[in-house]
């Protein structure tokens, strides 16, 4: 079979079509060192801030809840006044000298903020004054007012009303608070009152529930495995006790 000849025009177009060249791969450029890049960024930042208020320091924004730097400074002594006393001794208890009179007196057991304010005003002192800067005469006034607290405070603020032994209204301070509490507990236990019995057994006194709370060191519930082990031990003991000649 003879091959069909292509027309001349088609042959000419095939010859004229240029061949597509493959894209040349460019050599990778050498990366600039990191230090040079950082320097360029810093220069750009300086250029931006040059026009905007030179020499001004921008305040740092404080984060919420972040701890503040530095500790509270102790109040400095004024000119012509003695140095602060860091510990003040009143009613056999050590009080912080840098605190105010009203809040420093709360360091004594049995004195609350309200009673401390009454005591400071009764002794003629400013409740907001720092107790470490007070003079000896002023501290003696505080001591005397603390000793005679039952005459200063109204009866409804006293912590030991209608005492069982004496029948008087007293206000206990310091070590006397714990001693008075122990005396009351021992008296209730001797009387065998409901509260005394509950205190003696170590149970809740004020009507709380005890089914699911107040379990201190006791065994909670009984496991089934323990019951089964006891039953098995009892059966083995019974078998051993049976005489040998009974079966014959």
Secondary structure, DSSP 8 states (H G I E B T S, - for coil): -------HHHHHHHHHS----------------HHHHHHHHHHHHHHHHHSS-TT--------TT---SS--------TTS----SEEEETTEEEETTSBHHHHGGGSTT--HHHHHHHHHHTT--TTSBGGG--HHHHHHHHHHHHTHHHHS-GGG-SB-S-TTT---B---THHHHHHHHHHHHHHHHHT-HHHHHHHHT---SS---SSS---SS--S--HHHHHHHHHHHHHHHHHHS-GGG--
